Amino acid sequence: MCNLYNITTSQEAIRQWTRALRDIIGNLEPSIDIYPNQPAPVVRNAADGSRELARLRWGMPTPPERMRGNADSGTTNIRNPQYAHWQPYLGVENRCVVPVTSFAEPSPTPEKDPETGIQKNYWFAVNEERPLFFFAGLWTRWHGVRKVKEGPGDHEVYGFMTTKPNALIAPIHEKAMPVILTSQEETETWLTAPWSEARKLQRTAPDDALVIVEKPATQIKVPAQPPAQASLF
C-alpha cells in the first residue's frame, strides 16, 4: 500500500484546481515527502460550507477490532468503504482531496539502501514533469492517542481510498493502488456529489495514466509504458 508520497507544487496551484477559497495551512514547503502520521495538506468542505485548504494528520481512526496496543497511529489507505467502520465518513462533509505530485511503492525485491537500510522504492507520477493530481480521501475529527509519548489529544486526520492496481503498478504492488483524480471535474465530483455517484471514482486508473519516474537500480519486469496523454490531465 502507499505509505509515502511527495508534493512539489504551490498552494496557489492547489487552490485554483480545487476552487478553495480559504487557506489555513500556513506556508507549504517547495517539496515535501509525506509519511504516515505526519501533517499534510488536504482540501475539504468546512463546516460553514467554504472550500478549505487545511493541514491534517495522515491516518484515519483504525477499526477497534484491528487495534494493537494503546496508541492508534492511524489507517492510511481505505479499500472497502462498505465496511461498517467507514460508513460514517462517506458523506461530503467527510470527503477530501489530497494533493500529490508523485507517490511511492516499495520494491518487491529485497533491495535496501546501503546507508539507511530502508527498502528502495518505485515512484509514480502522471508524467516525467510530475504535475499536480489528487488522491480521493476521507477525513474526520478524532480524539485519542497517536503516539504514546504525546498522550491523548484532539486531531484532524485523513486517509485516502485505494482500489485494484493497474497493469503498471500490479507487478510492484499487487494488492492495491491509490484512487487518483486527474481533472477538476473528478475532484469536484468527489467533494460534492452524493455517495452513489462519487463511489464510481473508486476505480482502477487506466494503464497509461501514470509512469514510473524513479526506480531501484535492480529492476523487476513491468509492462512497457505507453506515452503519457498530457491532454487528458
DOPA-114835 format. One record per residue: residue number from 1; residue in one letter; chain; x, y, z of N, C-alpha, C in turn. Coordinates in nm, 2 decimals. Example, Ala and Ser with C-alpha at 12.3 -4.5 7.8 and 13.67 -1.06 7.14 Angstrom:
[pt 1,"A","A",[1.32,-0.57,0.78],[1.23,-0.45,0.78],[1.32,-0.33,0.78]];
[pt 2,"S","A",[1.28,-0.22,0.71],[1.37,-0.11,0.71],[1.29,0.00,0.79]];
***
This chain:
[pt 1,"M","A",[0.08,-0.12,0.00],[0.00,0.00,0.00],[0.09,0.12,0.00]];
[pt 2,"C","A",[0.03,0.24,-0.04],[0.10,0.36,-0.05],[0.12,0.42,0.09]];
[pt 3,"N","A",[0.24,0.43,0.14],[0.27,0.49,0.27],[0.38,0.60,0.25]];
[pt 4,"L","A",[0.39,0.66,0.13],[0.49,0.77,0.11],[0.45,0.84,-0.02]];
[pt 5,"Y","A",[0.43,0.97,-0.01],[0.41,1.04,-0.13],[0.48,1.18,-0.12]];
[pt 6,"N","A",[0.49,1.25,-0.23],[0.56,1.38,-0.24],[0.47,1.48,-0.30]];
[pt 7,"I","A",[0.48,1.61,-0.25],[0.41,1.72,-0.30],[0.52,1.82,-0.35]];
[pt 8,"T","A",[0.52,1.85,-0.47],[0.61,1.96,-0.53],[0.53,2.05,-0.61]];
[pt 9,"T","A",[0.46,2.14,-0.55],[0.37,2.23,-0.62],[0.35,2.35,-0.53]];
[pt 10,"S","A",[0.26,2.45,-0.57],[0.24,2.57,-0.50],[0.10,2.56,-0.43]];
[pt 11,"Q","A",[0.08,2.64,-0.33],[-0.05,2.65,-0.27],[-0.15,2.71,-0.37]];
[pt 12,"E","A",[-0.10,2.80,-0.45],[-0.19,2.87,-0.54],[-0.24,2.77,-0.65]];
[pt 13,"A","A",[-0.16,2.68,-0.69],[-0.20,2.57,-0.79],[-0.31,2.48,-0.72]];
[pt 14,"I","A",[-0.29,2.45,-0.60],[-0.39,2.36,-0.53],[-0.52,2.44,-0.52]];
[pt 15,"R","A",[-0.51,2.57,-0.48],[-0.63,2.65,-0.46],[-0.71,2.67,-0.59]];
[pt 16,"Q","A",[-0.64,2.69,-0.70],[-0.70,2.71,-0.83],[-0.77,2.59,-0.88]];
[pt 17,"W","A",[-0.70,2.48,-0.86],[-0.76,2.35,-0.91],[-0.89,2.32,-0.84]];
[pt 18,"T","A",[-0.89,2.33,-0.71],[-1.00,2.29,-0.62],[-1.10,2.40,-0.59]];
[pt 19,"R","A",[-1.07,2.52,-0.63],[-1.15,2.64,-0.60],[-1.17,2.66,-0.45]];
[pt 20,"A","A",[-1.06,2.63,-0.38],[-1.06,2.66,-0.24],[-1.05,2.80,-0.21]];
[pt 21,"L","A",[-1.14,2.86,-0.13],[-1.15,3.00,-0.10],[-1.08,3.04,0.03]];
[pt 22,"R","A",[-1.05,2.94,0.11],[-0.98,2.96,0.24],[-0.86,2.87,0.25]];
[pt 23,"D","A",[-0.75,2.93,0.30],[-0.62,2.86,0.31],[-0.57,2.88,0.46]];
[pt 24,"I","A",[-0.57,2.77,0.53],[-0.53,2.78,0.67],[-0.40,2.69,0.70]];
[pt 25,"I","A",[-0.33,2.66,0.60],[-0.21,2.57,0.63],[-0.08,2.65,0.66]];
[pt 26,"G","A",[-0.08,2.78,0.64],[0.05,2.85,0.66],[0.13,2.83,0.53]];
[pt 27,"N","A",[0.26,2.82,0.54],[0.34,2.81,0.42],[0.37,2.66,0.39]];
[pt 28,"L","A",[0.35,2.63,0.26],[0.38,2.50,0.21],[0.52,2.49,0.16]];
[pt 29,"E","A",[0.59,2.39,0.20],[0.73,2.37,0.16],[0.74,2.35,0.01]];
[pt 30,"P","A",[0.85,2.39,-0.06],[0.85,2.37,-0.21],[0.85,2.22,-0.25]];
[pt 31,"S","A",[0.90,2.13,-0.16],[0.89,1.99,-0.19],[0.90,1.92,-0.05]];
[pt 32,"I","A",[0.80,1.83,-0.03],[0.79,1.76,0.10],[0.75,1.62,0.08]];
[pt 33,"D","A",[0.82,1.52,0.14],[0.78,1.38,0.15],[0.69,1.36,0.26]];
[pt 34,"I","A",[0.57,1.30,0.24],[0.47,1.28,0.34],[0.47,1.13,0.38]];
[pt 35,"Y","A",[0.49,1.10,0.51],[0.49,0.97,0.57],[0.37,0.96,0.66]];
[pt 36,"P","A",[0.32,0.83,0.69],[0.21,0.82,0.78],[0.23,0.89,0.92]];
[pt 37,"N","A",[0.12,0.94,0.97],[0.11,1.01,1.10],[0.18,1.14,1.10]];
[pt 38,"Q","A",[0.20,1.20,0.98],[0.26,1.33,0.97],[0.15,1.43,0.91]];
[pt 39,"P","A",[0.16,1.56,0.94],[0.06,1.65,0.89],[0.09,1.68,0.74]];
[pt 40,"A","A",[-0.02,1.70,0.67],[-0.01,1.73,0.52],[-0.13,1.80,0.48]];
[pt 41,"P","A",[-0.12,1.87,0.36],[-0.24,1.95,0.32],[-0.34,1.86,0.25]];
[pt 42,"V","A",[-0.47,1.90,0.27],[-0.58,1.84,0.20],[-0.68,1.95,0.18]];
[pt 43,"V","A",[-0.77,1.93,0.08],[-0.88,2.03,0.06],[-1.01,1.96,0.10]];
[pt 44,"R","A",[-1.09,2.03,0.17],[-1.22,1.97,0.23],[-1.33,2.08,0.22]];
[pt 45,"N","A",[-1.45,2.04,0.25],[-1.56,2.13,0.27],[-1.57,2.15,0.42]];
[pt 46,"A","A",[-1.55,2.28,0.46],[-1.56,2.31,0.60],[-1.70,2.32,0.65]];
[pt 47,"A","A",[-1.71,2.32,0.78],[-1.85,2.32,0.84],[-1.94,2.43,0.80]];
[pt 48,"D","A",[-1.88,2.55,0.77],[-1.95,2.67,0.72],[-1.98,2.67,0.57]];
[pt 49,"G","A",[-1.94,2.56,0.51],[-1.97,2.54,0.36],[-1.86,2.59,0.27]];
[pt 50,"S","A",[-1.75,2.65,0.33],[-1.64,2.70,0.25],[-1.55,2.59,0.20]];
[pt 51,"R","A",[-1.49,2.60,0.09],[-1.39,2.51,0.04],[-1.26,2.55,0.10]];
[pt 52,"E","A",[-1.19,2.46,0.17],[-1.08,2.50,0.26],[-0.96,2.41,0.23]];
[pt 53,"L","A",[-0.84,2.48,0.22],[-0.71,2.41,0.22],[-0.66,2.41,0.36]];
[pt 54,"A","A",[-0.65,2.28,0.42],[-0.61,2.27,0.56],[-0.50,2.16,0.57]];
[pt 55,"R","A",[-0.44,2.16,0.69],[-0.33,2.07,0.72],[-0.38,1.97,0.82]];
[pt 56,"L","A",[-0.39,1.84,0.78],[-0.44,1.73,0.87],[-0.33,1.63,0.89]];
[pt 57,"R","A",[-0.35,1.53,0.98],[-0.26,1.43,1.01],[-0.30,1.30,0.93]];
[pt 58,"W","A",[-0.20,1.24,0.87],[-0.23,1.12,0.78],[-0.25,1.00,0.87]];
[pt 59,"G","A",[-0.37,0.94,0.86],[-0.41,0.82,0.92],[-0.55,0.83,0.99]];
[pt 60,"M","A",[-0.65,0.77,0.93],[-0.78,0.77,0.98],[-0.79,0.68,1.11]];
[pt 61,"P","A",[-0.89,0.70,1.19],[-0.90,0.61,1.31],[-0.91,0.46,1.27]];
[pt 62,"T","A",[-0.83,0.38,1.33],[-0.83,0.24,1.30],[-0.95,0.17,1.35]];
[pt 63,"P","A",[-1.01,0.07,1.28],[-1.12,-0.01,1.33],[-1.08,-0.07,1.47]];
[pt 64,"P","A",[-1.17,-0.06,1.57],[-1.13,-0.11,1.70],[-1.08,-0.25,1.70]];
[pt 65,"E","A",[-1.14,-0.34,1.62],[-1.11,-0.48,1.62],[-0.97,-0.50,1.56]];
[pt 66,"R","A",[-0.91,-0.40,1.50],[-0.78,-0.41,1.44],[-0.67,-0.34,1.52]];
[pt 67,"M","A",[-0.71,-0.28,1.63],[-0.61,-0.20,1.71],[-0.51,-0.30,1.78]];
[pt 68,"R","A",[-0.39,-0.25,1.79],[-0.29,-0.32,1.86],[-0.22,-0.22,1.95]];
[pt 69,"G","A",[-0.22,-0.24,2.08],[-0.15,-0.15,2.18],[-0.24,-0.04,2.21]];
[pt 70,"N","A",[-0.18,0.06,2.28],[-0.25,0.17,2.34],[-0.26,0.30,2.25]];
[pt 71,"A","A",[-0.18,0.30,2.14],[-0.18,0.41,2.05],[-0.23,0.37,1.91]];
[pt 72,"D","A",[-0.30,0.46,1.85],[-0.35,0.44,1.71],[-0.28,0.53,1.62]];
[pt 73,"S","A",[-0.18,0.47,1.55],[-0.10,0.55,1.45],[-0.18,0.58,1.32]];
[pt 74,"G","A",[-0.30,0.52,1.31],[-0.39,0.55,1.20],[-0.39,0.45,1.09]];
[pt 75,"T","A",[-0.50,0.46,1.01],[-0.51,0.38,0.89],[-0.49,0.47,0.77]];
[pt 76,"T","A",[-0.39,0.45,0.69],[-0.36,0.54,0.58],[-0.44,0.52,0.46]];
[pt 77,"N","A",[-0.47,0.39,0.42],[-0.53,0.35,0.30],[-0.66,0.28,0.33]];
[pt 78,"I","A",[-0.77,0.31,0.25],[-0.90,0.26,0.28],[-0.95,0.19,0.15]];
[pt 79,"R","A",[-0.97,0.06,0.15],[-1.00,-0.02,0.04],[-1.15,-0.04,0.03]];
[pt 80,"N","A",[-1.22,-0.07,0.14],[-1.35,-0.12,0.14],[-1.45,-0.02,0.21]];
[pt 81,"P","A",[-1.51,0.07,0.14],[-1.59,0.17,0.20],[-1.72,0.11,0.26]];
[pt 82,"Q","A",[-1.76,-0.01,0.22],[-1.88,-0.07,0.27],[-1.86,-0.13,0.41]];
[pt 83,"Y","A",[-1.73,-0.14,0.45],[-1.70,-0.19,0.59],[-1.77,-0.09,0.68]];
[pt 84,"A","A",[-1.83,-0.14,0.79],[-1.92,-0.06,0.88],[-1.84,0.05,0.94]];
[pt 85,"H","A",[-1.71,0.03,0.97],[-1.63,0.14,1.03],[-1.62,0.26,0.95]];
[pt 86,"W","A",[-1.62,0.25,0.81],[-1.60,0.36,0.72],[-1.73,0.43,0.68]];
[pt 87,"Q","A",[-1.84,0.37,0.71],[-1.97,0.42,0.66],[-2.00,0.56,0.71]];
[pt 88,"P","A",[-1.97,0.60,0.83],[-2.00,0.74,0.88],[-1.92,0.85,0.81]];
[pt 89,"Y","A",[-1.82,0.81,0.73],[-1.73,0.91,0.67],[-1.75,0.93,0.52]];
[pt 90,"L","A",[-1.85,0.87,0.47],[-1.87,0.87,0.32],[-1.95,1.00,0.27]];
[pt 91,"G","A",[-2.01,1.08,0.36],[-2.08,1.20,0.32],[-1.98,1.31,0.27]];
[pt 92,"V","A",[-2.03,1.41,0.20],[-1.95,1.51,0.15],[-1.88,1.59,0.26]];
[pt 93,"E","A",[-1.94,1.59,0.38],[-1.88,1.66,0.50],[-1.75,1.59,0.54]];
[pt 94,"N","A",[-1.73,1.47,0.51],[-1.61,1.39,0.55],[-1.52,1.35,0.43]];
[pt 95,"R","A",[-1.55,1.40,0.31],[-1.46,1.38,0.20],[-1.36,1.49,0.18]];
[pt 96,"C","A",[-1.24,1.45,0.13],[-1.14,1.55,0.10],[-1.06,1.50,-0.02]];
[pt 97,"V","A",[-0.98,1.59,-0.08],[-0.89,1.55,-0.18],[-0.75,1.59,-0.14]];
[pt 98,"V","A",[-0.65,1.50,-0.17],[-0.52,1.51,-0.12],[-0.42,1.54,-0.23]];
[pt 99,"P","A",[-0.36,1.66,-0.23],[-0.27,1.70,-0.34],[-0.14,1.61,-0.34]];
[pt 100,"V","A",[-0.10,1.58,-0.46],[0.02,1.49,-0.47],[0.08,1.51,-0.61]];
[pt 101,"T","A",[0.21,1.50,-0.62],[0.28,1.50,-0.75],[0.35,1.37,-0.78]];
[pt 102,"S","A",[0.38,1.29,-0.68],[0.43,1.16,-0.71],[0.41,1.07,-0.58]];
[pt 103,"F","A",[0.40,0.94,-0.60],[0.39,0.85,-0.48],[0.47,0.73,-0.50]];
[pt 104,"A","A",[0.50,0.66,-0.39],[0.60,0.55,-0.39],[0.53,0.42,-0.35]];
[pt 105,"E","A",[0.59,0.32,-0.40],[0.56,0.18,-0.36],[0.69,0.11,-0.34]];
[pt 106,"P","A",[0.71,0.03,-0.23],[0.83,-0.03,-0.20],[0.86,-0.14,-0.31]];
[pt 107,"S","A",[0.99,-0.15,-0.34],[1.03,-0.25,-0.44],[1.00,-0.39,-0.38]];
[pt 108,"P","A",[0.94,-0.48,-0.46],[0.91,-0.62,-0.41],[1.03,-0.70,-0.40]];
[pt 109,"T","A",[1.14,-0.66,-0.45],[1.27,-0.73,-0.43],[1.34,-0.68,-0.31]];
[pt 110,"P","A",[1.41,-0.77,-0.24],[1.48,-0.73,-0.11],[1.60,-0.64,-0.13]];
[pt 111,"E","A",[1.57,-0.52,-0.19],[1.68,-0.43,-0.21],[1.67,-0.31,-0.12]];
[pt 112,"K","A",[1.77,-0.29,-0.04],[1.77,-0.18,0.06],[1.88,-0.08,0.03]];
[pt 113,"D","A",[1.85,0.04,0.08],[1.96,0.15,0.07],[2.07,0.11,0.16]];
[pt 114,"P","A",[2.20,0.10,0.11],[2.31,0.05,0.19],[2.34,0.14,0.31]];
[pt 115,"E","A",[2.30,0.27,0.30],[2.33,0.37,0.41],[2.22,0.36,0.52]];
[pt 116,"T","A",[2.09,0.36,0.48],[1.98,0.37,0.57],[1.92,0.23,0.61]];
[pt 117,"G","A",[1.94,0.13,0.52],[1.88,0.00,0.54],[1.73,0.00,0.51]];
[pt 118,"I","A",[1.68,0.11,0.45],[1.54,0.12,0.41],[1.51,0.06,0.27]];
[pt 119,"Q","A",[1.40,-0.01,0.26],[1.37,-0.07,0.13],[1.36,0.04,0.03]];
[pt 120,"K","A",[1.41,0.01,-0.09],[1.41,0.11,-0.20],[1.27,0.11,-0.26]];
[pt 121,"N","A",[1.23,0.22,-0.33],[1.10,0.25,-0.38],[1.10,0.26,-0.53]];
[pt 122,"Y","A",[0.98,0.23,-0.59],[0.94,0.28,-0.72],[0.85,0.41,-0.70]];
[pt 123,"W","A",[0.88,0.51,-0.78],[0.80,0.63,-0.77],[0.71,0.65,-0.90]];
[pt 124,"F","A",[0.59,0.69,-0.88],[0.49,0.70,-0.99],[0.44,0.85,-0.99]];
[pt 125,"A","A",[0.42,0.90,-1.11],[0.36,1.03,-1.14],[0.28,1.03,-1.27]];
[pt 126,"V","A",[0.21,1.13,-1.29],[0.13,1.14,-1.41],[0.22,1.15,-1.54]];
[pt 127,"N","A",[0.33,1.22,-1.53],[0.43,1.22,-1.63],[0.56,1.26,-1.57]];
[pt 128,"E","A",[0.67,1.27,-1.65],[0.80,1.30,-1.60],[0.81,1.43,-1.54]];
[pt 129,"E","A",[0.73,1.53,-1.57],[0.73,1.66,-1.51],[0.66,1.66,-1.37]];
[pt 130,"R","A",[0.60,1.55,-1.34],[0.53,1.54,-1.20],[0.43,1.65,-1.18]];
[pt 131,"P","A",[0.33,1.67,-1.26],[0.23,1.77,-1.23],[0.14,1.73,-1.12]];
[pt 132,"L","A",[0.06,1.83,-1.08],[-0.03,1.81,-0.97],[-0.15,1.71,-1.00]];
[pt 133,"F","A",[-0.18,1.62,-0.92],[-0.31,1.55,-0.92],[-0.35,1.52,-0.78]];
[pt 134,"F","A",[-0.46,1.44,-0.76],[-0.51,1.43,-0.62],[-0.55,1.28,-0.59]];
[pt 135,"F","A",[-0.54,1.25,-0.47],[-0.60,1.12,-0.42],[-0.74,1.15,-0.37]];
[pt 136,"A","A",[-0.83,1.06,-0.38],[-0.96,1.07,-0.32],[-0.96,1.03,-0.18]];
[pt 137,"G","A",[-0.99,1.12,-0.09],[-0.97,1.10,0.05],[-1.09,1.11,0.14]];
[pt 138,"L","A",[-1.08,1.07,0.27],[-1.17,1.09,0.37],[-1.10,1.16,0.49]];
[pt 139,"W","A",[-1.18,1.24,0.57],[-1.12,1.30,0.69],[-1.22,1.30,0.80]];
[pt 140,"T","A",[-1.17,1.32,0.92],[-1.26,1.34,1.04],[-1.18,1.40,1.16]];
[pt 141,"R","A",[-1.26,1.45,1.25],[-1.20,1.49,1.38],[-1.20,1.37,1.47]];
[pt 142,"W","A",[-1.10,1.36,1.55],[-1.08,1.24,1.63],[-1.01,1.27,1.76]];
[pt 143,"H","A",[-1.05,1.21,1.87],[-0.98,1.23,2.00],[-0.92,1.09,2.04]];
[pt 144,"G","A",[-0.79,1.09,2.06],[-0.72,0.97,2.10],[-0.57,0.98,2.11]];
[pt 145,"V","A",[-0.50,0.87,2.11],[-0.36,0.87,2.13],[-0.29,0.83,1.99]];
[pt 146,"R","A",[-0.22,0.92,1.93],[-0.15,0.88,1.81],[-0.01,0.82,1.84]];
[pt 147,"K","A",[0.06,0.88,1.94],[0.18,0.83,1.99],[0.18,0.83,2.14]];
[pt 148,"V","A",[0.23,0.73,2.20],[0.22,0.71,2.35],[0.28,0.83,2.42]];
[pt 149,"K","A",[0.39,0.88,2.37],[0.47,0.99,2.44],[0.39,1.12,2.43]];
[pt 150,"E","A",[0.30,1.13,2.33],[0.22,1.25,2.32],[0.10,1.25,2.41]];
[pt 151,"G","A",[0.05,1.13,2.44],[-0.08,1.12,2.52],[-0.20,1.15,2.44]];
[pt 152,"P","A",[-0.32,1.15,2.50],[-0.44,1.17,2.42],[-0.45,1.32,2.38]];
[pt 153,"G","A",[-0.52,1.34,2.27],[-0.54,1.47,2.22],[-0.65,1.48,2.11]];
[pt 154,"D","A",[-0.68,1.60,2.07],[-0.78,1.62,1.96],[-0.70,1.63,1.83]];
[pt 155,"H","A",[-0.75,1.56,1.73],[-0.68,1.56,1.60],[-0.78,1.57,1.48]];
[pt 156,"E","A",[-0.73,1.62,1.37],[-0.80,1.62,1.25],[-0.72,1.53,1.16]];
[pt 157,"V","A",[-0.77,1.42,1.11],[-0.70,1.31,1.04],[-0.76,1.28,0.90]];
[pt 158,"Y","A",[-0.68,1.22,0.82],[-0.73,1.18,0.69],[-0.67,1.05,0.64]];
[pt 159,"G","A",[-0.73,0.99,0.54],[-0.67,0.88,0.47],[-0.72,0.88,0.33]];
[pt 160,"F","A",[-0.67,0.80,0.24],[-0.73,0.80,0.10],[-0.76,0.66,0.05]];
[pt 161,"M","A",[-0.85,0.66,-0.05],[-0.91,0.54,-0.10],[-0.81,0.47,-0.19]];
[pt 162,"T","A",[-0.82,0.34,-0.19],[-0.74,0.25,-0.28],[-0.83,0.16,-0.36]];
[pt 163,"T","A",[-0.77,0.10,-0.46],[-0.85,0.01,-0.55],[-0.76,-0.09,-0.61]];
[pt 164,"K","A",[-0.81,-0.17,-0.70],[-0.73,-0.27,-0.77],[-0.62,-0.20,-0.85]];
[pt 165,"P","A",[-0.50,-0.25,-0.85],[-0.39,-0.19,-0.93],[-0.40,-0.21,-1.08]];
[pt 166,"N","A",[-0.35,-0.11,-1.15],[-0.35,-0.13,-1.30],[-0.22,-0.21,-1.34]];
[pt 167,"A","A",[-0.21,-0.23,-1.47],[-0.10,-0.31,-1.52],[0.04,-0.26,-1.49]];
[pt 168,"L","A",[0.05,-0.13,-1.47],[0.18,-0.07,-1.44],[0.22,-0.10,-1.30]];
[pt 169,"I","A",[0.13,-0.08,-1.20],[0.16,-0.10,-1.06],[0.15,-0.24,-1.01]];
[pt 170,"A","A",[0.07,-0.32,-1.07],[0.05,-0.46,-1.02],[0.18,-0.54,-1.00]];
[pt 171,"P","A",[0.28,-0.53,-1.09],[0.40,-0.61,-1.07],[0.48,-0.56,-0.95]];
[pt 172,"I","A",[0.46,-0.44,-0.91],[0.53,-0.39,-0.80],[0.45,-0.40,-0.67]];
[pt 173,"H","A",[0.32,-0.37,-0.67],[0.23,-0.38,-0.56],[0.10,-0.44,-0.61]];
[pt 174,"E","A",[0.09,-0.57,-0.59],[-0.02,-0.65,-0.65],[-0.15,-0.63,-0.58]];
[pt 175,"K","A",[-0.16,-0.57,-0.46],[-0.28,-0.57,-0.39],[-0.37,-0.44,-0.42]];
[pt 176,"A","A",[-0.30,-0.33,-0.44],[-0.38,-0.20,-0.45],[-0.30,-0.09,-0.50]];
[pt 177,"M","A",[-0.38,0.01,-0.55],[-0.32,0.14,-0.59],[-0.41,0.25,-0.53]];
[pt 178,"P","A",[-0.36,0.37,-0.51],[-0.45,0.48,-0.47],[-0.55,0.52,-0.58]];
[pt 179,"V","A",[-0.66,0.57,-0.53],[-0.76,0.62,-0.63],[-0.72,0.76,-0.66]];
[pt 180,"I","A",[-0.69,0.78,-0.79],[-0.63,0.91,-0.84],[-0.74,0.99,-0.91]];
[pt 181,"L","A",[-0.73,1.12,-0.89],[-0.82,1.21,-0.96],[-0.74,1.31,-1.04]];
[pt 182,"T","A",[-0.76,1.31,-1.17],[-0.67,1.39,-1.26],[-0.73,1.50,-1.33]];
[pt 183,"S","A",[-0.85,1.54,-1.29],[-0.92,1.65,-1.36],[-1.00,1.73,-1.25]];
[pt 184,"Q","A",[-1.03,1.85,-1.28],[-1.11,1.93,-1.19],[-1.25,1.88,-1.18]];
[pt 185,"E","A",[-1.30,1.82,-1.28],[-1.44,1.76,-1.28],[-1.44,1.64,-1.18]];
[pt 186,"E","A",[-1.33,1.56,-1.18],[-1.33,1.45,-1.08],[-1.32,1.49,-0.94]];
[pt 187,"T","A",[-1.23,1.59,-0.91],[-1.22,1.64,-0.78],[-1.35,1.71,-0.73]];
[pt 188,"E","A",[-1.42,1.78,-0.82],[-1.55,1.84,-0.78],[-1.65,1.73,-0.75]];
[pt 189,"T","A",[-1.65,1.63,-0.83],[-1.75,1.52,-0.80],[-1.72,1.46,-0.67]];
[pt 190,"W","A",[-1.59,1.43,-0.64],[-1.56,1.37,-0.51],[-1.60,1.45,-0.39]];
[pt 191,"L","A",[-1.59,1.58,-0.41],[-1.62,1.68,-0.30],[-1.76,1.71,-0.28]];
[pt 192,"T","A",[-1.84,1.69,-0.39],[-1.98,1.74,-0.38],[-2.09,1.64,-0.41]];
[pt 193,"A","A",[-2.06,1.54,-0.49],[-2.17,1.45,-0.53],[-2.22,1.36,-0.43]];
[pt 194,"P","A",[-2.34,1.31,-0.44],[-2.39,1.20,-0.35],[-2.30,1.08,-0.36]];
[pt 195,"W","A",[-2.29,1.00,-0.25],[-2.21,0.89,-0.25],[-2.24,0.79,-0.36]];
[pt 196,"S","A",[-2.36,0.78,-0.40],[-2.40,0.69,-0.51],[-2.32,0.73,-0.64]];
[pt 197,"E","A",[-2.29,0.85,-0.66],[-2.21,0.90,-0.78],[-2.06,0.90,-0.75]];
[pt 198,"A","A",[-2.03,0.95,-0.63],[-1.88,0.97,-0.60],[-1.81,0.83,-0.59]];
[pt 199,"R","A",[-1.88,0.73,-0.55],[-1.82,0.60,-0.53],[-1.77,0.54,-0.66]];
[pt 200,"K","A",[-1.82,0.59,-0.78],[-1.78,0.54,-0.91],[-1.63,0.58,-0.94]];
[pt 201,"L","A",[-1.58,0.68,-0.86],[-1.45,0.72,-0.88],[-1.35,0.63,-0.82]];
[pt 202,"Q","A",[-1.39,0.54,-0.74],[-1.31,0.43,-0.68],[-1.29,0.32,-0.78]];
[pt 203,"R","A",[-1.21,0.36,-0.88],[-1.18,0.26,-0.99],[-1.04,0.26,-1.03]];
[pt 204,"T","A",[-0.99,0.15,-1.09],[-0.85,0.14,-1.13],[-0.82,0.24,-1.24]];
[pt 205,"A","A",[-0.71,0.31,-1.22],[-0.67,0.41,-1.33],[-0.63,0.34,-1.45]];
[pt 206,"P","A",[-0.65,0.40,-1.57],[-0.60,0.34,-1.70],[-0.45,0.31,-1.69]];
[pt 207,"D","A",[-0.41,0.21,-1.76],[-0.27,0.16,-1.76],[-0.17,0.27,-1.80]];
[pt 208,"D","A",[-0.22,0.37,-1.88],[-0.13,0.47,-1.92],[-0.15,0.60,-1.85]];
[pt 209,"A","A",[-0.22,0.60,-1.73],[-0.25,0.72,-1.65],[-0.13,0.76,-1.57]];
[pt 210,"L","A",[-0.03,0.67,-1.55],[0.09,0.70,-1.47],[0.21,0.65,-1.54]];
[pt 211,"V","A",[0.33,0.70,-1.50],[0.45,0.65,-1.54],[0.54,0.63,-1.42]];
[pt 212,"I","A",[0.64,0.55,-1.44],[0.75,0.53,-1.33],[0.85,0.64,-1.35]];
[pt 213,"V","A",[0.87,0.72,-1.25],[0.97,0.83,-1.26],[1.10,0.81,-1.19]];
[pt 214,"E","A",[1.10,0.71,-1.10],[1.22,0.67,-1.03],[1.20,0.52,-1.00]];
[pt 215,"K","A",[1.32,0.45,-1.00],[1.31,0.30,-0.97],[1.45,0.26,-0.92]];
[pt 216,"P","A",[1.46,0.15,-0.85],[1.58,0.10,-0.80],[1.67,0.05,-0.91]];
[pt 217,"A","A",[1.80,0.04,-0.88],[1.89,0.00,-0.99],[1.86,-0.14,-1.04]];
[pt 218,"T","A",[1.83,-0.23,-0.94],[1.78,-0.36,-0.98],[1.64,-0.36,-1.00]];
[pt 219,"Q","A",[1.59,-0.39,-1.13],[1.46,-0.37,-1.17],[1.38,-0.50,-1.18]];
[pt 220,"I","A",[1.25,-0.50,-1.16],[1.17,-0.61,-1.19],[1.11,-0.58,-1.33]];
[pt 221,"K","A",[1.05,-0.68,-1.39],[0.99,-0.66,-1.52],[0.85,-0.59,-1.50]];
[pt 222,"V","A",[0.83,-0.48,-1.57],[0.70,-0.42,-1.57],[0.66,-0.39,-1.71]];
[pt 223,"P","A",[0.53,-0.38,-1.74],[0.48,-0.35,-1.88],[0.55,-0.23,-1.94]];
[pt 224,"A","A",[0.57,-0.23,-2.07],[0.62,-0.11,-2.14],[0.52,0.00,-2.11]];
[pt 225,"Q","A",[0.58,0.12,-2.09],[0.49,0.24,-2.06],[0.46,0.31,-2.19]];
[pt 226,"P","A",[0.33,0.32,-2.22],[0.29,0.40,-2.34],[0.31,0.55,-2.31]];
[pt 227,"P","A",[0.32,0.63,-2.42],[0.34,0.77,-2.40],[0.23,0.83,-2.31]];
[pt 228,"A","A",[0.26,0.92,-2.22],[0.16,0.98,-2.14],[0.07,1.07,-2.22]];
[pt 229,"Q","A",[-0.06,1.07,-2.20],[-0.15,1.15,-2.28],[-0.18,1.28,-2.20]];
[pt 230,"A","A",[-0.09,1.38,-2.22],[-0.09,1.50,-2.14],[-0.23,1.58,-2.15]];
[pt 231,"S","A",[-0.29,1.56,-2.27],[-0.41,1.64,-2.29],[-0.53,1.59,-2.20]];
[pt 232,"L","A",[-0.51,1.47,-2.14],[-0.61,1.42,-2.05],[-0.61,1.48,-1.92]];
[pt 233,"F","A",[-0.50,1.55,-1.88],[-0.48,1.60,-1.75],[-0.47,1.75,-1.75]];
***
